[in-house]
């Protein structure tokens, strides 16, 4: 039996219009909704002008693997929150649009939690403050750009 947890993902950045069908298919395949226990996302749902926040219960491993991979490949910043499950603690995973996604442990209310080992590893108050700043990344608005009928656009 696969570990499952409630999870949400907030996505932003610039999405090429030609990628919109692939993006919406990934969202729909995950059974995501714009609100907890809401109707499943459909292509007509508004996606531009604000960060797109999607959610679901009973998400395998509390992650949206294919959707997150798409976002990383197309440099779409996201923040994913996963609730506690049988084998894991609540966490926030952040992708800023470059580099690799980074996970942070959070409490039940979603606040960042730092353990003693991390404090020691960081080594200075300035590094600790920077860690909290990085873990508090705010996702920019999602913008659909270009003409969906133009290749490479």
C-alpha positions, 0 to 999 in steps of 0.5 A: 500500500502506497503512503498517502497524504493531503497535499497542495501545490502553488505554481507560478511563472511564465507558462508558454501557451503551447504547453497549456494542454500538457500542463492541464492534462497533468493537473487533471491526471492528478485529480487536483482541485482549486479548493479542498474537497472541490470539483476536479480542475477542468481546462476552463478554470482560471489559471492566469493572473495569480499563483495557481493553487491546487490541492487533493487528499490521498496523494501518493507520497504527498507529491505530484511527481509528474506535475512537479517534474514538468514545472522544474523542466519548464522553470515554473516556480512552485511551493508544495505542502504535504501533510503528515502521513504514516511515515513522514512529517509535514513538509514544504518543497520549494522550487524557485524556477532554477536549481533543484527543489528544496524541502523544509520540515514544517509544523502542523500549521505550516510554519518552518521548523528547524532542528538542532542539527540544521542550526549546527550545520548552518553555523551562524545567525545570518545563515539561519535567517537566510534559511528561513527566508529561502523557506518562505519563498512566495510564488509569483503569479502564473502567466500564460504567454504567447500564441498556442498555435506558434511553435517555439512560442 
